[in-house]
Amino acid sequence: MDLERTRRVVTRIRKWTNWCFEWFEGGCRMERMAEEAMAEGNRACAKRWFHESAACFHVGQHFFYFDDELKARSLEKIWSVYPKALLLYPDNLNVPEHRNFTVLNEKL
């Protein structure tokens, strides 16, 4: 997670009940940036933004119990975005979670 992004998001949050929403919105922005980078053929940027997106969704839902629907949507986003980043690593790179995470994601 980018420290400056964390500072920006936390600064915008005035009430704890907005915590998950602000992080969810940030995750959606990062996901769109990743998709744009993929469309432009920029795999390195796409991988970074997919990771950032998943991290935003993770931070937002962590310890957040005010809105069960938003928490559930955030968890679903983590499971749909993170594998996209893992798939951008070279096949010869040893990322143990790579194949297991993808299989788990397909089962959801």
N, CA, C and O atoms as CSV, one atom per row, in Angstrom:
chain,resi,resn,atom,element,x,y,z
A,1,MET,N,N,0.849,-1.168,0.000
A,1,MET,CA,C,0.000,0.000,0.000
A,1,MET,C,C,0.894,1.230,0.000
A,1,MET,O,O,1.826,1.345,0.796
A,2,ASP,N,N,0.595,2.131,-0.895
A,2,ASP,CA,C,1.327,3.381,-1.020
A,2,ASP,C,C,1.027,4.276,0.194
A,2,ASP,O,O,-0.135,4.545,0.499
A,3,LEU,N,N,2.080,4.731,0.881
A,3,LEU,CA,C,1.914,5.542,2.086
A,3,LEU,C,C,1.181,6.849,1.798
A,3,LEU,O,O,0.330,7.264,2.586
A,4,GLU,N,N,1.494,7.492,0.697
A,4,GLU,CA,C,0.819,8.752,0.375
A,4,GLU,C,C,-0.665,8.543,0.091
A,4,GLU,O,O,-1.484,9.390,0.449
A,5,ARG,N,N,-1.024,7.435,-0.542
A,5,ARG,CA,C,-2.439,7.125,-0.769
A,5,ARG,C,C,-3.135,6.939,0.579
A,5,ARG,O,O,-4.245,7.426,0.790
A,6,THR,N,N,-2.473,6.234,1.476
A,6,THR,CA,C,-3.035,6.026,2.810
A,6,THR,C,C,-3.294,7.362,3.486
A,6,THR,O,O,-4.364,7.570,4.058
A,7,ARG,N,N,-2.342,8.257,3.427
A,7,ARG,CA,C,-2.520,9.579,4.039
A,7,ARG,C,C,-3.683,10.341,3.409
A,7,ARG,O,O,-4.483,10.954,4.116
A,8,ARG,N,N,-3.775,10.301,2.091
A,8,ARG,CA,C,-4.856,11.021,1.414
A,8,ARG,C,C,-6.224,10.472,1.806
A,8,ARG,O,O,-7.148,11.231,2.099
A,9,VAL,N,N,-6.343,9.152,1.807
A,9,VAL,CA,C,-7.635,8.549,2.126
A,9,VAL,C,C,-8.003,8.821,3.582
A,9,VAL,O,O,-9.123,9.240,3.874
A,10,VAL,N,N,-7.075,8.586,4.481
A,10,VAL,CA,C,-7.365,8.780,5.904
A,10,VAL,C,C,-7.729,10.237,6.188
A,10,VAL,O,O,-8.598,10.500,7.019
A,11,THR,N,N,-7.083,11.181,5.517
A,11,THR,CA,C,-7.383,12.599,5.706
A,11,THR,C,C,-8.812,12.931,5.279
A,11,THR,O,O,-9.444,13.801,5.877
A,12,ARG,N,N,-9.326,12.255,4.259
A,12,ARG,CA,C,-10.695,12.515,3.779
A,12,ARG,C,C,-11.768,11.968,4.725
A,12,ARG,O,O,-12.906,12.435,4.701
A,13,ILE,N,N,-11.422,11.006,5.538
A,13,ILE,CA,C,-12.415,10.331,6.374
A,13,ILE,C,C,-12.691,11.172,7.622
A,13,ILE,O,O,-11.805,11.407,8.443
A,14,ARG,N,N,-13.929,11.612,7.737
A,14,ARG,CA,C,-14.337,12.417,8.893
A,14,ARG,C,C,-15.081,11.590,9.937
A,14,ARG,O,O,-15.087,11.937,11.119
A,15,LYS,N,N,-15.712,10.491,9.500
A,15,LYS,CA,C,-16.447,9.616,10.411
A,15,LYS,C,C,-16.038,8.177,10.143
A,15,LYS,O,O,-15.839,7.784,8.994
A,16,TRP,N,N,-15.915,7.401,11.195
A,16,TRP,CA,C,-15.529,6.000,11.066
A,16,TRP,C,C,-16.471,5.240,10.138
A,16,TRP,O,O,-16.044,4.318,9.443
A,17,THR,N,N,-17.731,5.613,10.119
A,17,THR,CA,C,-18.701,4.897,9.280
A,17,THR,C,C,-18.420,5.080,7.786
A,17,THR,O,O,-18.970,4.346,6.965
A,18,ASN,N,N,-17.573,6.048,7.424
A,18,ASN,CA,C,-17.199,6.264,6.022
A,18,ASN,C,C,-15.913,5.541,5.638
A,18,ASN,O,O,-15.501,5.578,4.478
A,19,TRP,N,N,-15.288,4.893,6.591
A,19,TRP,CA,C,-13.986,4.244,6.370
A,19,TRP,C,C,-14.020,3.299,5.171
A,19,TRP,O,O,-13.238,3.460,4.234
A,20,CYS,N,N,-14.898,2.341,5.193
A,20,CYS,CA,C,-14.930,1.325,4.143
A,20,CYS,C,C,-15.285,1.945,2.789
A,20,CYS,O,O,-14.705,1.580,1.767
A,21,PHE,N,N,-16.230,2.876,2.781
A,21,PHE,CA,C,-16.656,3.503,1.534
A,21,PHE,C,C,-15.492,4.221,0.851
A,21,PHE,O,O,-15.289,4.062,-0.353
A,22,GLU,N,N,-14.733,5.004,1.605
A,22,GLU,CA,C,-13.604,5.741,1.005
A,22,GLU,C,C,-12.564,4.797,0.421
A,22,GLU,O,O,-12.046,5.040,-0.669
A,23,TRP,N,N,-12.260,3.729,1.135
A,23,TRP,CA,C,-11.291,2.761,0.628
A,23,TRP,C,C,-11.849,1.994,-0.573
A,23,TRP,O,O,-11.116,1.682,-1.512
A,24,PHE,N,N,-13.146,1.694,-0.536
A,24,PHE,CA,C,-13.787,1.000,-1.658
A,24,PHE,C,C,-13.700,1.853,-2.920
A,24,PHE,O,O,-13.352,1.357,-3.991
A,25,GLU,N,N,-14.018,3.134,-2.787
A,25,GLU,CA,C,-13.929,4.049,-3.934
A,25,GLU,C,C,-12.505,4.110,-4.478
A,25,GLU,O,O,-12.298,4.097,-5.691
A,26,GLY,N,N,-11.534,4.176,-3.583
A,26,GLY,CA,C,-10.130,4.187,-4.010
A,26,GLY,C,C,-9.749,2.906,-4.726
A,26,GLY,O,O,-9.029,2.935,-5.724
A,27,GLY,N,N,-10.228,1.786,-4.219
A,27,GLY,CA,C,-9.948,0.499,-4.861
A,27,GLY,C,C,-10.532,0.427,-6.262
A,27,GLY,O,O,-9.908,-0.099,-7.184
A,28,CYS,N,N,-11.736,0.964,-6.408
A,28,CYS,CA,C,-12.361,0.985,-7.745
A,28,CYS,C,C,-11.568,1.862,-8.711
A,28,CYS,O,O,-11.406,1.512,-9.880
A,29,ARG,N,N,-11.076,2.998,-8.223
A,29,ARG,CA,C,-10.246,3.872,-9.082
A,29,ARG,C,C,-8.977,3.146,-9.510
A,29,ARG,O,O,-8.596,3.192,-10.680
A,30,MET,N,N,-8.323,2.476,-8.564
A,30,MET,CA,C,-7.087,1.750,-8.889
A,30,MET,C,C,-7.366,0.604,-9.873
A,30,MET,O,O,-6.567,0.339,-10.771
A,31,GLU,N,N,-8.483,-0.055,-9.697
A,31,GLU,CA,C,-8.842,-1.141,-10.610
A,31,GLU,C,C,-9.046,-0.603,-12.028
A,31,GLU,O,O,-8.593,-1.215,-12.996
A,32,ARG,N,N,-9.724,0.537,-12.151
A,32,ARG,CA,C,-9.907,1.145,-13.490
A,32,ARG,C,C,-8.560,1.521,-14.102
A,32,ARG,O,O,-8.338,1.316,-15.295
A,33,MET,N,N,-7.666,2.071,-13.287
A,33,MET,CA,C,-6.338,2.426,-13.786
A,33,MET,C,C,-5.593,1.180,-14.265
A,33,MET,O,O,-4.899,1.213,-15.282
A,34,ALA,N,N,-5.743,0.086,-13.524
A,34,ALA,CA,C,-5.086,-1.168,-13.919
A,34,ALA,C,C,-5.645,-1.675,-15.243
A,34,ALA,O,O,-4.889,-2.103,-16.116
A,35,GLU,N,N,-6.955,-1.628,-15.393
A,35,GLU,CA,C,-7.582,-2.081,-16.643
A,35,GLU,C,C,-7.127,-1.208,-17.820
A,35,GLU,O,O,-6.882,-1.721,-18.911
A,36,GLU,N,N,-7.014,0.095,-17.603
A,36,GLU,CA,C,-6.527,0.994,-18.658
A,36,GLU,C,C,-5.079,0.661,-19.023
A,36,GLU,O,O,-4.718,0.633,-20.200
A,37,ALA,N,N,-4.261,0.412,-18.010
A,37,ALA,CA,C,-2.862,0.056,-18.264
A,37,ALA,C,C,-2.777,-1.245,-19.062
A,37,ALA,O,O,-1.953,-1.366,-19.968
A,38,MET,N,N,-3.624,-2.213,-18.728
A,38,MET,CA,C,-3.640,-3.471,-19.489
A,38,MET,C,C,-4.028,-3.216,-20.935
A,38,MET,O,O,-3.420,-3.765,-21.853
A,39,ALA,N,N,-5.045,-2.376,-21.137
A,39,ALA,CA,C,-5.495,-2.072,-22.498
A,39,ALA,C,C,-4.388,-1.400,-23.313
A,39,ALA,O,O,-4.324,-1.555,-24.533
A,40,GLU,N,N,-3.525,-0.660,-22.632
A,40,GLU,CA,C,-2.409,0.023,-23.294
A,40,GLU,C,C,-1.184,-0.878,-23.401
A,40,GLU,O,O,-0.165,-0.471,-23.958
A,41,GLY,N,N,-1.272,-2.092,-22.875
A,41,GLY,CA,C,-0.154,-3.022,-22.948
A,41,GLY,C,C,0.907,-2.802,-21.885
A,41,GLY,O,O,2.008,-3.342,-21.997
A,42,ASN,N,N,0.602,-2.025,-20.862
A,42,ASN,CA,C,1.569,-1.732,-19.812
A,42,ASN,C,C,1.340,-2.679,-18.633
A,42,ASN,O,O,0.647,-2.339,-17.674
A,43,ARG,N,N,1.928,-3.859,-18.719
A,43,ARG,CA,C,1.713,-4.897,-17.713
A,43,ARG,C,C,2.294,-4.518,-16.350
A,43,ARG,O,O,1.720,-4.861,-15.316
A,44,ALA,N,N,3.422,-3.817,-16.341
A,44,ALA,CA,C,4.044,-3.448,-15.059
A,44,ALA,C,C,3.135,-2.513,-14.272
A,44,ALA,O,O,2.924,-2.704,-13.075
A,45,CYS,N,N,2.601,-1.503,-14.947
A,45,CYS,CA,C,1.679,-0.585,-14.255
A,45,CYS,C,C,0.394,-1.300,-13.866
A,45,CYS,O,O,-0.133,-1.078,-12.776
A,46,ALA,N,N,-0.107,-2.145,-14.734
A,46,ALA,CA,C,-1.336,-2.873,-14.428
A,46,ALA,C,C,-1.144,-3.727,-13.186
A,46,ALA,O,O,-2.013,-3.760,-12.314
A,47,LYS,N,N,-0.008,-4.420,-13.099
A,47,LYS,CA,C,0.261,-5.263,-11.933
A,47,LYS,C,C,0.281,-4.415,-10.664
A,47,LYS,O,O,-0.312,-4.790,-9.653
A,48,ARG,N,N,0.955,-3.286,-10.720
A,48,ARG,CA,C,1.028,-2.400,-9.545
A,48,ARG,C,C,-0.356,-1.922,-9.132
A,48,ARG,O,O,-0.707,-1.975,-7.954
A,49,TRP,N,N,-1.147,-1.455,-10.103
A,49,TRP,CA,C,-2.470,-0.909,-9.774
A,49,TRP,C,C,-3.432,-2.003,-9.303
A,49,TRP,O,O,-4.267,-1.746,-8.435
A,50,PHE,N,N,-3.334,-3.212,-9.855
A,50,PHE,CA,C,-4.174,-4.300,-9.349
A,50,PHE,C,C,-3.830,-4.605,-7.887
A,50,PHE,O,O,-4.719,-4.825,-7.065
A,51,HIS,N,N,-2.525,-4.616,-7.573
A,51,HIS,CA,C,-2.118,-4.829,-6.180
A,51,HIS,C,C,-2.643,-3.704,-5.282
A,51,HIS,O,O,-3.175,-3.963,-4.203
A,52,GLU,N,N,-2.491,-2.467,-5.728
A,52,GLU,CA,C,-2.975,-1.324,-4.945
A,52,GLU,C,C,-4.486,-1.397,-4.754
A,52,GLU,O,O,-4.992,-1.104,-3.670
A,53,SER,N,N,-5.197,-1.782,-5.790
A,53,SER,CA,C,-6.643,-1.900,-5.717
A,53,SER,C,C,-7.051,-2.926,-4.665
A,53,SER,O,O,-7.888,-2.648,-3.806
A,54,ALA,N,N,-6.453,-4.115,-4.739
A,54,ALA,CA,C,-6.768,-5.161,-3.765
A,54,ALA,C,C,-6.434,-4.699,-2.351
A,54,ALA,O,O,-7.163,-5.003,-1.407
A,55,ALA,N,N,-5.338,-3.968,-2.205
A,55,ALA,CA,C,-4.947,-3.467,-0.880
A,55,ALA,C,C,-5.971,-2.467,-0.353
A,55,ALA,O,O,-6.300,-2.485,0.833
A,56,CYS,N,N,-6.475,-1.598,-1.218
A,56,CYS,CA,C,-7.509,-0.639,-0.799
A,56,CYS,C,C,-8.745,-1.365,-0.294
A,56,CYS,O,O,-9.282,-1.034,0.763
A,57,PHE,N,N,-9.192,-2.352,-1.051
A,57,PHE,CA,C,-10.375,-3.108,-0.628
A,57,PHE,C,C,-10.111,-3.822,0.701
A,57,PHE,O,O,-10.986,-3.885,1.565
A,58,HIS,N,N,-8.902,-4.355,0.852
A,58,HIS,CA,C,-8.560,-5.069,2.082
A,58,HIS,C,C,-8.566,-4.130,3.288
A,58,HIS,O,O,-9.186,-4.425,4.310
A,59,VAL,N,N,-7.880,-3.010,3.164
A,59,VAL,CA,C,-7.809,-2.056,4.280
A,59,VAL,C,C,-9.201,-1.551,4.635
A,59,VAL,O,O,-9.529,-1.405,5.813
A,60,GLY,N,N,-10.014,-1.286,3.626
A,60,GLY,CA,C,-11.349,-0.759,3.873
A,60,GLY,C,C,-12.256,-1.689,4.651
A,60,GLY,O,O,-13.004,-1.240,5.520
A,61,GLN,N,N,-12.202,-2.963,4.358
A,61,GLN,CA,C,-13.115,-3.897,5.010
A,61,GLN,C,C,-12.572,-4.408,6.339
A,61,GLN,O,O,-13.325,-4.951,7.147
A,62,HIS,N,N,-11.286,-4.241,6.571
A,62,HIS,CA,C,-10.660,-4.780,7.782
A,62,HIS,C,C,-11.182,-4.059,9.021
A,62,HIS,O,O,-11.095,-2.834,9.104
A,63,PHE,N,N,-11.702,-4.777,9.951
A,63,PHE,CA,C,-12.277,-4.252,11.199
A,63,PHE,C,C,-13.468,-3.342,10.952
A,63,PHE,O,O,-13.751,-2.476,11.780
A,64,PHE,N,N,-14.161,-3.504,9.866
A,64,PHE,CA,C,-15.307,-2.648,9.549
A,64,PHE,C,C,-16.578,-3.483,9.612
A,64,PHE,O,O,-16.743,-4.426,8.838
A,65,TYR,N,N,-17.471,-3.143,10.525
A,65,TYR,CA,C,-18.668,-3.960,10.734
A,65,TYR,C,C,-19.956,-3.141,10.726
A,65,TYR,O,O,-20.969,-3.589,11.264
A,66,PHE,N,N,-19.938,-1.949,10.127
A,66,PHE,CA,C,-21.119,-1.105,10.103
A,66,PHE,C,C,-22.025,-1.379,8.919
A,66,PHE,O,O,-23.236,-1.171,8.996
A,67,ASP,N,N,-21.451,-1.839,7.835
A,67,ASP,CA,C,-22.205,-2.057,6.612
A,67,ASP,C,C,-21.801,-3.423,6.049
A,67,ASP,O,O,-20.814,-3.546,5.325
A,68,ASP,N,N,-22.577,-4.428,6.396
A,68,ASP,CA,C,-22.229,-5.796,5.987
A,68,ASP,C,C,-22.178,-5.959,4.472
A,68,ASP,O,O,-21.341,-6.699,3.955
A,69,GLU,N,N,-23.066,-5.275,3.762
A,69,GLU,CA,C,-23.086,-5.390,2.297
A,69,GLU,C,C,-21.807,-4.820,1.687
A,69,GLU,O,O,-21.208,-5.441,0.809
A,70,LEU,N,N,-21.386,-3.638,2.151
A,70,LEU,CA,C,-20.174,-3.033,1.612
A,70,LEU,C,C,-18.948,-3.854,1.992
A,70,LEU,O,O,-18.029,-4.006,1.186
A,71,LYS,N,N,-18.927,-4.379,3.200
A,71,LYS,CA,C,-17.821,-5.247,3.610
A,71,LYS,C,C,-17.757,-6.476,2.700
A,71,LYS,O,O,-16.675,-6.863,2.259
A,72,ALA,N,N,-18.902,-7.087,2.418
A,72,ALA,CA,C,-18.945,-8.262,1.544
A,72,ALA,C,C,-18.509,-7.910,0.124
A,72,ALA,O,O,-17.774,-8.673,-0.502
A,73,ARG,N,N,-18.955,-6.760,-0.391
A,73,ARG,CA,C,-18.544,-6.335,-1.735
A,73,ARG,C,C,-17.040,-6.114,-1.786
A,73,ARG,O,O,-16.396,-6.445,-2.782
A,74,SER,N,N,-16.473,-5.554,-0.713
A,74,SER,CA,C,-15.027,-5.332,-0.655
A,74,SER,C,C,-14.280,-6.659,-0.691
A,74,SER,O,O,-13.283,-6.800,-1.400
A,75,LEU,N,N,-14.763,-7.627,0.074
A,75,LEU,CA,C,-14.125,-8.951,0.066
A,75,LEU,C,C,-14.200,-9.596,-1.310
A,75,LEU,O,O,-13.235,-10.212,-1.762
A,76,GLU,N,N,-15.335,-9.457,-1.972
A,76,GLU,CA,C,-15.471,-10.003,-3.325
A,76,GLU,C,C,-14.485,-9.336,-4.282
A,76,GLU,O,O,-13.911,-9.992,-5.151
A,77,LYS,N,N,-14.295,-8.029,-4.113
A,77,LYS,CA,C,-13.355,-7.309,-4.981
A,77,LYS,C,C,-11.928,-7.799,-4.760
A,77,LYS,O,O,-11.168,-7.954,-5.716
A,78,ILE,N,N,-11.562,-8.045,-3.501
A,78,ILE,CA,C,-10.223,-8.564,-3.225
A,78,ILE,C,C,-10.012,-9.862,-3.998
A,78,ILE,O,O,-8.983,-10.052,-4.647
A,79,TRP,N,N,-10.997,-10.748,-3.920
A,79,TRP,CA,C,-10.885,-12.055,-4.579
A,79,TRP,C,C,-10.934,-11.959,-6.098
A,79,TRP,O,O,-10.463,-12.864,-6.786
A,80,SER,N,N,-11.495,-10.881,-6.631
A,80,SER,CA,C,-11.531,-10.760,-8.093
A,80,SER,C,C,-10.351,-9.969,-8.644
A,80,SER,O,O,-9.944,-10.196,-9.783
A,81,VAL,N,N,-9.793,-9.047,-7.866
A,81,VAL,CA,C,-8.718,-8.176,-8.358
A,81,VAL,C,C,-7.331,-8.774,-8.128
A,81,VAL,O,O,-6.491,-8.748,-9.027
A,82,TYR,N,N,-7.087,-9.302,-6.957
A,82,TYR,CA,C,-5.747,-9.782,-6.634
A,82,TYR,C,C,-5.232,-10.842,-7.608
A,82,TYR,O,O,-4.069,-10.777,-8.005
A,83,PRO,N,N,-6.039,-11.796,-8.000
A,83,PRO,CA,C,-5.536,-12.788,-8.977
A,83,PRO,C,C,-5.119,-12.153,-10.307
A,83,PRO,O,O,-4.240,-12.675,-10.992
A,84,LYS,N,N,-5.741,-11.037,-10.674
A,84,LYS,CA,C,-5.348,-10.367,-11.916
A,84,LYS,C,C,-3.906,-9.891,-11.820
A,84,LYS,O,O,-3.161,-9.961,-12.798
A,85,ALA,N,N,-3.506,-9.403,-10.639
A,85,ALA,CA,C,-2.114,-8.988,-10.449
A,85,ALA,C,C,-1.187,-10.193,-10.496
A,85,ALA,O,O,-0.131,-10.147,-11.128
A,86,LEU,N,N,-1.579,-11.264,-9.830
A,86,LEU,CA,C,-0.722,-12.454,-9.792
A,86,LEU,C,C,-0.516,-13.053,-11.173
A,86,LEU,O,O,0.553,-13.587,-11.468
A,87,LEU,N,N,-1.529,-12.967,-12.017
A,87,LEU,CA,C,-1.406,-13.527,-13.366
A,87,LEU,C,C,-0.437,-12.737,-14.241
A,87,LEU,O,O,-0.048,-13.214,-15.307
A,88,LEU,N,N,-0.042,-11.548,-13.815
A,88,LEU,CA,C,0.884,-10.729,-14.596
A,88,LEU,C,C,2.348,-11.030,-14.290
A,88,LEU,O,O,3.244,-10.484,-14.933
A,89,TYR,N,N,2.588,-11.895,-13.313
A,89,TYR,CA,C,3.961,-12.296,-13.034
A,89,TYR,C,C,4.397,-13.329,-14.063
A,89,TYR,O,O,3.575,-14.099,-14.559
A,90,PRO,N,N,5.691,-13.349,-14.386
A,90,PRO,CA,C,6.182,-14.359,-15.338
A,90,PRO,C,C,5.922,-15.759,-14.800
A,90,PRO,O,O,5.910,-15.976,-13.589
A,91,ASP,N,N,5.713,-16.702,-15.708
A,91,ASP,CA,C,5.447,-18.087,-15.307
A,91,ASP,C,C,6.596,-18.691,-14.512
A,91,ASP,O,O,6.380,-19.550,-13.657
A,92,ASN,N,N,7.821,-18.240,-14.794
A,92,ASN,CA,C,8.971,-18.831,-14.112
A,92,ASN,C,C,9.211,-18.210,-12.736
A,92,ASN,O,O,10.082,-18.675,-12.001
A,93,LEU,N,N,8.466,-17.183,-12.377
A,93,LEU,CA,C,8.597,-16.592,-11.056
A,93,LEU,C,C,7.849,-17.459,-10.054
A,93,LEU,O,O,6.699,-17.833,-10.283
A,94,ASN,N,N,8.492,-17.770,-8.967
A,94,ASN,CA,C,7.884,-18.656,-7.972
A,94,ASN,C,C,7.000,-17.843,-7.024
A,94,ASN,O,O,7.479,-17.318,-6.018
A,95,VAL,N,N,5.727,-17.744,-7.346
A,95,VAL,CA,C,4.746,-17.094,-6.472
A,95,VAL,C,C,3.830,-18.203,-5.992
A,95,VAL,O,O,2.913,-18.594,-6.714
A,96,PRO,N,N,4.054,-18.724,-4.783
A,96,PRO,CA,C,3.317,-19.913,-4.325
A,96,PRO,C,C,1.802,-19.759,-4.390
A,96,PRO,O,O,1.102,-20.717,-4.720
A,97,GLU,N,N,1.290,-18.592,-4.087
A,97,GLU,CA,C,-0.156,-18.407,-4.057
A,97,GLU,C,C,-0.763,-18.317,-5.457
A,97,GLU,O,O,-1.977,-18.441,-5.613
A,98,HIS,N,N,0.058,-18.106,-6.455
A,98,HIS,CA,C,-0.413,-17.801,-7.805
A,98,HIS,C,C,-1.489,-18.774,-8.282
A,98,HIS,O,O,-2.614,-18.359,-8.561
A,99,ARG,N,N,-1.168,-20.030,-8.375
A,99,ARG,CA,C,-2.137,-20.978,-8.912
A,99,ARG,C,C,-3.241,-21.308,-7.913
A,99,ARG,O,O,-4.400,-21.447,-8.305
A,100,ASN,N,N,-2.909,-21.435,-6.643
A,100,ASN,CA,C,-3.931,-21.732,-5.640
A,100,ASN,C,C,-4.964,-20.615,-5.554
A,100,ASN,O,O,-6.162,-20.887,-5.471
A,101,PHE,N,N,-4.521,-19.376,-5.573
A,101,PHE,CA,C,-5.436,-18.249,-5.463
A,101,PHE,C,C,-6.368,-18.221,-6.656
A,101,PHE,O,O,-7.563,-17.968,-6.509
A,102,THR,N,N,-5.829,-18.479,-7.839
A,102,THR,CA,C,-6.653,-18.480,-9.037
A,102,THR,C,C,-7.698,-19.592,-8.954
A,102,THR,O,O,-8.860,-19.376,-9.298
A,103,VAL,N,N,-7.299,-20.759,-8.506
A,103,VAL,CA,C,-8.250,-21.865,-8.384
A,103,VAL,C,C,-9.337,-21.513,-7.369
A,103,VAL,O,O,-10.521,-21.732,-7.625
A,104,LEU,N,N,-8.936,-20.967,-6.217
A,104,LEU,CA,C,-9.922,-20.581,-5.216
A,104,LEU,C,C,-10.882,-19.529,-5.767
A,104,LEU,O,O,-12.086,-19.578,-5.517
A,105,ASN,N,N,-10.331,-18.584,-6.516
A,105,ASN,CA,C,-11.160,-17.525,-7.074
A,105,ASN,C,C,-12.200,-18.087,-8.047
A,105,ASN,O,O,-13.344,-17.633,-8.068
A,106,GLU,N,N,-11.801,-19.069,-8.844
A,106,GLU,CA,C,-12.725,-19.652,-9.816
A,106,GLU,C,C,-13.843,-20.432,-9.138
A,106,GLU,O,O,-14.910,-20.617,-9.724
A,107,LYS,N,N,-13.617,-20.886,-7.921
A,107,LYS,CA,C,-14.628,-21.637,-7.205
A,107,LYS,C,C,-15.702,-20.723,-6.591
A,107,LYS,O,O,-16.801,-21.180,-6.279
A,108,LEU,N,N,-15.385,-19.453,-6.422
A,108,LEU,CA,C,-16.335,-18.535,-5.789
A,108,LEU,C,C,-17.490,-18.200,-6.687
A,108,LEU,O,O,-18.374,-17.438,-6.297
